[in-house]
Amino acid sequence: MDFNMKKLASDAGIFFTRAVQFTEEKFGQAEKTELDAHFESLLARADSTKNWTEKILRQTEVLLQPNPSARVEEFLYEKLDRKVPSRVTNGELLAQYMAEAASELGPTTPYGKTLIKVAEAEKHLGAAERDFIHTASINFLTPLRNFLEGDWKTISKERRLLQNRRLDLDASKARLKKAKAAEAKATCEGDTVPDFQETRPRNYILSASASALWNDEVDKAEQELRVAQTEFDRQAEVTRLLLEGISSTHVNHLRCLHEFIESQTTYYAQCYRHMLDLQKQLGSSQGAIFPGTFVGTAEPASPPLSSTSPTTTAATMPMGPSVADLASPGEAALRLEEVAPPASGTRKARVLYDYEAADSSELALLADELITVYSLPGMDPDWLIGERGNKKGKVPVTYLELLS
C-alpha cells in the first residue's frame, strides 16, 4: 500500500511539473526544445496520411453502401465481433418485384415477358454488385481500417510519449538554470569577508551553507537533465522509425488501390455485358411489338451517354458502326453529291436524340425534327441517307423512328 501511495504521489508530481512547463510554454515564459526540420516533415506527412485515409475510407463506404442506416448497422456488427447478415442489393430487390409483377400481370403478355427479361438482368446486376462490394471491402477498406486502428494508434501513442519526454527535458533544463542562478547568487554573497566584530557573524555561516546546498542542487539537476535527455533521444528515435514507416504504408495503400480499381473495372464490365445482352433480347422482339419503329440491328435505339463529341459517343455507346467502318469522308461526300433517291421512294423519320456529325459526310440531327431518309444498295444497314432541305448526309438508324 505504501509503495502504491508513493508511486501515486510521484506520478502526481510528474504530471504537475509537465502541466507547469506546458502552461509556461504557451505563455512564452519557458523555452521549448524544437524538433529538427526532417522530423517535423515526417510528422506533417503522417498527419496528412491519417486525415486523407479517413476521408477516403468514409467516402468509399458511402460509395459501396449509400444507405447510412445500413452502414451504422454494419459498424455495430463489426464492433460486436458478429458476422454482418447478408443483405439483398437494390438490383436484386428490383428483380424480385419485376418477377412478381410479371407473374401477376401475365407472363405471356409482351409486358410480362419484358418484365421477366429485365428482372433476370437486374438479378445479375445485383449479384455483380454484391461481389464488388465484398471484394472492395476485403482488398481496400480492410487495409485502410487496419492502418487507422493499428499503426496509427501506435504512432499516436509514441508521439504522446515523446511529448511527455520533451516536457520532462525542458523542465529539467529550467530547473538546472534556476539552480545555477541561485548558486551564483549564494557564491557572490559567500565571497564577502566577514566582520568578526559584528554582533551577527552567523550570516556568513548561513551564506556558506546555502552555497553548498545549491551546489548539491545543481549536481542533482544536471543528473536529472542527463537522464531526461537520454530518454528523450531514445523516444525520438523510436518515433522517427515509426514515422518513416509511413512510406511503407503508402506502398501498401497503392497496391490496395490498384486492386480496388481492378475489382471496380470487373464490376462495370459485367454490368455492361448484362445490359448489352438485355438490349439484344429486347431489340429482337421490339420490331414485332412496335412495328412503327425502325430497328436497324438487334440492339434497340437508346440515347448516347454523351453527345458532346463523336469520339465520346463511339466509346461509350456501341450502338452503331463508326465512320471508320464506312468509306472515307472524301469518297462519301463525293457519292452523296451524285446519288439520287431510289426508285422505291423515301420515308419520313422523326429524330429521337441529338446527334453531332463526325465529318462532312454525316448530317447533324436535332431531337424531334423530321427528315427524309432512304437507303442505297450495298450501304451499311446501320446507316441511312438523310435529307433536310438542301442538306444531305449519313445518319445512324438508331437515332430515328420511321413514320411512313
Contacts in CASP RR format, 6 or more apart in sequence:
PFRMAT RR
TARGET T0000
AUTHOR 0000-0000-0000
METHOD contacts of the structure
MODEL  1
MDFNMKKLASDAGIFFTRAVQFTEEKFGQAEKTELDAHFESLLARADSTK
NWTEKILRQTEVLLQPNPSARVEEFLYEKLDRKVPSRVTNGELLAQYMAE
AASELGPTTPYGKTLIKVAEAEKHLGAAERDFIHTASINFLTPLRNFLEG
DWKTISKERRLLQNRRLDLDASKARLKKAKAAEAKATCEGDTVPDFQETR
PRNYILSASASALWNDEVDKAEQELRVAQTEFDRQAEVTRLLLEGISSTH
VNHLRCLHEFIESQTTYYAQCYRHMLDLQKQLGSSQGAIFPGTFVGTAEP
ASPPLSSTSPTTTAATMPMGPSVADLASPGEAALRLEEVAPPASGTRKAR
VLYDYEAADSSELALLADELITVYSLPGMDPDWLIGERGNKKGKVPVTYL
ELLS
14 168 0 8 1.000
17 167 0 8 1.000
17 168 0 8 1.000
17 171 0 8 1.000
18 164 0 8 1.000
18 167 0 8 1.000
18 168 0 8 1.000
18 171 0 8 1.000
20 171 0 8 1.000
21 30 0 8 1.000
21 167 0 8 1.000
21 170 0 8 1.000
21 171 0 8 1.000
21 174 0 8 1.000
22 167 0 8 1.000
24 30 0 8 1.000
24 174 0 8 1.000
25 31 0 8 1.000
25 32 0 8 1.000
25 170 0 8 1.000
30 170 0 8 1.000
30 174 0 8 1.000
31 170 0 8 1.000
31 173 0 8 1.000
31 174 0 8 1.000
32 166 0 8 1.000
32 170 0 8 1.000
33 166 0 8 1.000
33 169 0 8 1.000
33 170 0 8 1.000
33 173 0 8 1.000
33 232 0 8 1.000
35 43 0 8 1.000
35 236 0 8 1.000
39 236 0 8 1.000
39 240 0 8 1.000
39 243 0 8 1.000
42 240 0 8 1.000
42 243 0 8 1.000
42 244 0 8 1.000
42 246 0 8 1.000
43 159 0 8 1.000
43 243 0 8 1.000
45 243 0 8 1.000
45 246 0 8 1.000
46 155 0 8 1.000
46 243 0 8 1.000
46 246 0 8 1.000
49 246 0 8 1.000
49 249 0 8 1.000
49 250 0 8 1.000
50 148 0 8 1.000
50 152 0 8 1.000
53 144 0 8 1.000
53 147 0 8 1.000
53 148 0 8 1.000
53 253 0 8 1.000
54 148 0 8 1.000
56 144 0 8 1.000
57 141 0 8 1.000
57 144 0 8 1.000
57 145 0 8 1.000
57 148 0 8 1.000
60 136 0 8 1.000
60 140 0 8 1.000
60 141 0 8 1.000
60 144 0 8 1.000
60 260 0 8 1.000
61 71 0 8 1.000
61 141 0 8 1.000
62 71 0 8 1.000
64 132 0 8 1.000
64 133 0 8 1.000
64 136 0 8 1.000
64 137 0 8 1.000
64 141 0 8 1.000
65 71 0 8 1.000
65 74 0 8 1.000
65 133 0 8 1.000
70 87 0 8 1.000
73 84 0 8 1.000
74 84 0 8 1.000
77 83 0 8 1.000
77 84 0 8 1.000
77 85 0 8 1.000
78 84 0 8 1.000
88 96 0 8 1.000
89 126 0 8 1.000
89 127 0 8 1.000
89 129 0 8 1.000
89 130 0 8 1.000
89 133 0 8 1.000
90 126 0 8 1.000
90 129 0 8 1.000
91 122 0 8 1.000
91 123 0 8 1.000
91 125 0 8 1.000
91 126 0 8 1.000
91 129 0 8 1.000
92 122 0 8 1.000
92 123 0 8 1.000
92 126 0 8 1.000
92 127 0 8 1.000
92 130 0 8 1.000
94 119 0 8 1.000
94 122 0 8 1.000
95 119 0 8 1.000
95 120 0 8 1.000
95 121 0 8 1.000
95 122 0 8 1.000
95 123 0 8 1.000
95 126 0 8 1.000
96 119 0 8 1.000
98 115 0 8 1.000
98 116 0 8 1.000
98 118 0 8 1.000
98 119 0 8 1.000
98 122 0 8 1.000
99 115 0 8 1.000
99 116 0 8 1.000
99 119 0 8 1.000
101 112 0 8 1.000
101 115 0 8 1.000
102 111 0 8 1.000
102 112 0 8 1.000
102 113 0 8 1.000
102 115 0 8 1.000
102 116 0 8 1.000
102 119 0 8 1.000
105 111 0 8 1.000
105 112 0 8 1.000
105 115 0 8 1.000
106 112 0 8 1.000
107 113 0 8 1.000
107 116 0 8 1.000
110 285 0 8 1.000
110 289 0 8 1.000
113 285 0 8 1.000
114 282 0 8 1.000
114 285 0 8 1.000
117 278 0 8 1.000
117 281 0 8 1.000
117 282 0 8 1.000
118 278 0 8 1.000
121 274 0 8 1.000
121 275 0 8 1.000
121 277 0 8 1.000
121 278 0 8 1.000
124 270 0 8 1.000
124 274 0 8 1.000
125 271 0 8 1.000
125 274 0 8 1.000
125 275 0 8 1.000
128 267 0 8 1.000
128 270 0 8 1.000
128 271 0 8 1.000
128 274 0 8 1.000
129 267 0 8 1.000
131 267 0 8 1.000
132 263 0 8 1.000
132 264 0 8 1.000
132 266 0 8 1.000
132 267 0 8 1.000
135 263 0 8 1.000
136 260 0 8 1.000
136 263 0 8 1.000
136 264 0 8 1.000
139 256 0 8 1.000
139 259 0 8 1.000
139 260 0 8 1.000
139 263 0 8 1.000
140 256 0 8 1.000
140 257 0 8 1.000
140 259 0 8 1.000
140 260 0 8 1.000
140 263 0 8 1.000
143 252 0 8 1.000
143 253 0 8 1.000
143 256 0 8 1.000
144 253 0 8 1.000
144 256 0 8 1.000
147 249 0 8 1.000
147 252 0 8 1.000
147 253 0 8 1.000
151 242 0 8 1.000
151 249 0 8 1.000
154 242 0 8 1.000
155 239 0 8 1.000
155 242 0 8 1.000
155 243 0 8 1.000
158 235 0 8 1.000
158 238 0 8 1.000
158 239 0 8 1.000
158 242 0 8 1.000
159 239 0 8 1.000
161 235 0 8 1.000
161 239 0 8 1.000
162 232 0 8 1.000
162 235 0 8 1.000
162 236 0 8 1.000
162 239 0 8 1.000
165 228 0 8 1.000
165 231 0 8 1.000
165 232 0 8 1.000
165 235 0 8 1.000
165 236 0 8 1.000
166 232 0 8 1.000
168 228 0 8 1.000
168 231 0 8 1.000
168 232 0 8 1.000
169 225 0 8 1.000
169 228 0 8 1.000
169 229 0 8 1.000
169 231 0 8 1.000
169 232 0 8 1.000
171 228 0 8 1.000
172 221 0 8 1.000
172 224 0 8 1.000
172 225 0 8 1.000
172 227 0 8 1.000
172 228 0 8 1.000
172 229 0 8 1.000
173 225 0 8 1.000
175 221 0 8 1.000
175 224 0 8 1.000
175 225 0 8 1.000
176 218 0 8 1.000
176 221 0 8 1.000
176 222 0 8 1.000
176 224 0 8 1.000
176 225 0 8 1.000
179 214 0 8 1.000
179 217 0 8 1.000
179 218 0 8 1.000
179 220 0 8 1.000
179 221 0 8 1.000
180 218 0 8 1.000
182 214 0 8 1.000
182 217 0 8 1.000
183 211 0 8 1.000
183 214 0 8 1.000
183 215 0 8 1.000
183 217 0 8 1.000
183 218 0 8 1.000
186 207 0 8 1.000
186 210 0 8 1.000
186 211 0 8 1.000
186 213 0 8 1.000
186 214 0 8 1.000
187 211 0 8 1.000
189 207 0 8 1.000
189 210 0 8 1.000
189 211 0 8 1.000
190 204 0 8 1.000
190 207 0 8 1.000
190 208 0 8 1.000
190 211 0 8 1.000
192 204 0 8 1.000
192 207 0 8 1.000
194 201 0 8 1.000
194 203 0 8 1.000
194 204 0 8 1.000
195 201 0 8 1.000
276 299 0 8 1.000
276 318 0 8 1.000
279 299 0 8 1.000
279 300 0 8 1.000
279 302 0 8 1.000
280 298 0 8 1.000
280 299 0 8 1.000
282 300 0 8 1.000
283 295 0 8 1.000
283 298 0 8 1.000
283 299 0 8 1.000
283 300 0 8 1.000
284 298 0 8 1.000
286 293 0 8 1.000
286 295 0 8 1.000
286 300 0 8 1.000
287 293 0 8 1.000
287 295 0 8 1.000
292 401 0 8 1.000
292 402 0 8 1.000
292 403 0 8 1.000
293 301 0 8 1.000
293 401 0 8 1.000
293 402 0 8 1.000
294 349 0 8 1.000
294 397 0 8 1.000
294 400 0 8 1.000
294 401 0 8 1.000
294 402 0 8 1.000
295 301 0 8 1.000
296 381 0 8 1.000
296 382 0 8 1.000
296 397 0 8 1.000
296 398 0 8 1.000
297 319 0 8 1.000
297 320 0 8 1.000
297 381 0 8 1.000
297 382 0 8 1.000
297 397 0 8 1.000
297 398 0 8 1.000
299 319 0 8 1.000
299 320 0 8 1.000
299 398 0 8 1.000
300 398 0 8 1.000
301 319 0 8 1.000
301 352 0 8 1.000
301 397 0 8 1.000
301 398 0 8 1.000
301 399 0 8 1.000
301 400 0 8 1.000
301 401 0 8 1.000
302 317 0 8 1.000
302 319 0 8 1.000
302 398 0 8 1.000
303 352 0 8 1.000
303 353 0 8 1.000
304 313 0 8 1.000
304 316 0 8 1.000
304 317 0 8 1.000
304 319 0 8 1.000
304 353 0 8 1.000
304 355 0 8 1.000
305 312 0 8 1.000
305 313 0 8 1.000
305 316 0 8 1.000
305 317 0 8 1.000
306 312 0 8 1.000
306 313 0 8 1.000
306 316 0 8 1.000
307 313 0 8 1.000
307 353 0 8 1.000
307 354 0 8 1.000
307 355 0 8 1.000
307 356 0 8 1.000
308 356 0 8 1.000
309 356 0 8 1.000
310 322 0 8 1.000
310 323 0 8 1.000
310 356 0 8 1.000
310 357 0 8 1.000
310 358 0 8 1.000
313 356 0 8 1.000
314 322 0 8 1.000
319 396 0 8 1.000
319 398 0 8 1.000
320 382 0 8 1.000
320 396 0 8 1.000
320 398 0 8 1.000
321 380 0 8 1.000
321 382 0 8 1.000
321 383 0 8 1.000
322 358 0 8 1.000
323 329 0 8 1.000
323 358 0 8 1.000
323 359 0 8 1.000
323 361 0 8 1.000
323 362 0 8 1.000
325 380 0 8 1.000
326 332 0 8 1.000
326 361 0 8 1.000
326 380 0 8 1.000
326 383 0 8 1.000
326 394 0 8 1.000
327 335 0 8 1.000
327 361 0 8 1.000
329 359 0 8 1.000
329 360 0 8 1.000
329 361 0 8 1.000
330 360 0 8 1.000
330 361 0 8 1.000
332 361 0 8 1.000
332 394 0 8 1.000
333 360 0 8 1.000
333 361 0 8 1.000
336 361 0 8 1.000
336 385 0 8 1.000
336 392 0 8 1.000
336 393 0 8 1.000
336 394 0 8 1.000
339 376 0 8 1.000
339 385 0 8 1.000
341 374 0 8 1.000
342 374 0 8 1.000
342 375 0 8 1.000
342 376 0 8 1.000
342 377 0 8 1.000
344 374 0 8 1.000
345 374 0 8 1.000
346 372 0 8 1.000
346 373 0 8 1.000
346 374 0 8 1.000
346 387 0 8 1.000
347 372 0 8 1.000
347 373 0 8 1.000
347 374 0 8 1.000
347 402 0 8 1.000
347 403 0 8 1.000
347 404 0 8 1.000
348 370 0 8 1.000
348 371 0 8 1.000
348 372 0 8 1.000
348 373 0 8 1.000
348 402 0 8 1.000
348 403 0 8 1.000
348 404 0 8 1.000
349 370 0 8 1.000
349 371 0 8 1.000
349 372 0 8 1.000
349 373 0 8 1.000
349 384 0 8 1.000
349 400 0 8 1.000
349 401 0 8 1.000
349 402 0 8 1.000
349 403 0 8 1.000
350 368 0 8 1.000
350 369 0 8 1.000
350 370 0 8 1.000
350 400 0 8 1.000
350 401 0 8 1.000
350 403 0 8 1.000
351 365 0 8 1.000
351 366 0 8 1.000
351 367 0 8 1.000
351 368 0 8 1.000
351 369 0 8 1.000
351 370 0 8 1.000
351 371 0 8 1.000
351 399 0 8 1.000
351 400 0 8 1.000
352 367 0 8 1.000
352 399 0 8 1.000
352 400 0 8 1.000
352 401 0 8 1.000
353 365 0 8 1.000
353 367 0 8 1.000
353 399 0 8 1.000
354 365 0 8 1.000
354 366 0 8 1.000
354 367 0 8 1.000
355 364 0 8 1.000
355 365 0 8 1.000
355 395 0 8 1.000
355 396 0 8 1.000
355 399 0 8 1.000
356 364 0 8 1.000
357 363 0 8 1.000
357 364 0 8 1.000
357 393 0 8 1.000
361 393 0 8 1.000
361 394 0 8 1.000
362 393 0 8 1.000
362 394 0 8 1.000
362 395 0 8 1.000
363 371 0 8 1.000
363 386 0 8 1.000
363 387 0 8 1.000
363 388 0 8 1.000
363 391 0 8 1.000
363 392 0 8 1.000
363 393 0 8 1.000
363 394 0 8 1.000
363 395 0 8 1.000
365 371 0 8 1.000
365 395 0 8 1.000
365 399 0 8 1.000
369 388 0 8 1.000
370 403 0 8 1.000
371 386 0 8 1.000
371 387 0 8 1.000
371 388 0 8 1.000
371 395 0 8 1.000
371 400 0 8 1.000
372 386 0 8 1.000
372 387 0 8 1.000
372 388 0 8 1.000
373 384 0 8 1.000
373 385 0 8 1.000
373 386 0 8 1.000
373 387 0 8 1.000
373 395 0 8 1.000
373 400 0 8 1.000
373 402 0 8 1.000
374 384 0 8 1.000
374 385 0 8 1.000
374 386 0 8 1.000
375 381 0 8 1.000
375 384 0 8 1.000
375 385 0 8 1.000
376 385 0 8 1.000
379 385 0 8 1.000
381 397 0 8 1.000
382 396 0 8 1.000
382 397 0 8 1.000
382 398 0 8 1.000
383 394 0 8 1.000
383 395 0 8 1.000
383 396 0 8 1.000
383 397 0 8 1.000
384 394 0 8 1.000
384 395 0 8 1.000
384 397 0 8 1.000
384 400 0 8 1.000
385 392 0 8 1.000
385 393 0 8 1.000
385 394 0 8 1.000
385 395 0 8 1.000
386 392 0 8 1.000
386 393 0 8 1.000
386 394 0 8 1.000
386 395 0 8 1.000
387 393 0 8 1.000
END
